[in-house]
Amino acid sequence: MISIREQDYGLNVALFNEFTLEDFRELESASLDIVKKVHRPDMLLDLSMLKDFTIDMAVEQLKFMRKHENDFGRIAVVVDDVWIKLGAQLSSLITRQHPKYFDNAAEAQVWLAGNSGE
């Protein structure tokens, strides 16, 4: 399940339970829409409630990231599960995106709302 909210800086995305291909298609659509409204939008990905993901979703996500990696600004990832964090870190090695990891969404939002380009 996925929840997507537009913010001044871009998108807040929260994933719950299993991240499926259908969820990814919803995220892809929202991401392409926000790129039309905000130049290089930032994104908060809250994976703290994510339990699993499907392989077909992971393949599509990697394709999307490689195709659109220059369309987005900073990416904040909230994650506490070691395996989900490892998967996120491995996917960032394949692209030029280097997300910043946080223990909670509040810290991630403060970082994204700030003007620093760390």
ABEGO torsion letter per residue (X at the ends): XBBBBBBAAEBBBBBBEBBBAAAAAAAAAAAAAAAAABBGBBBBBBAAABABBBAAAAAAAAAAAAAAAAABBBBBBBBABAAAAAAAAAAAAABABBBBBBABAAAAAAAAABABAX
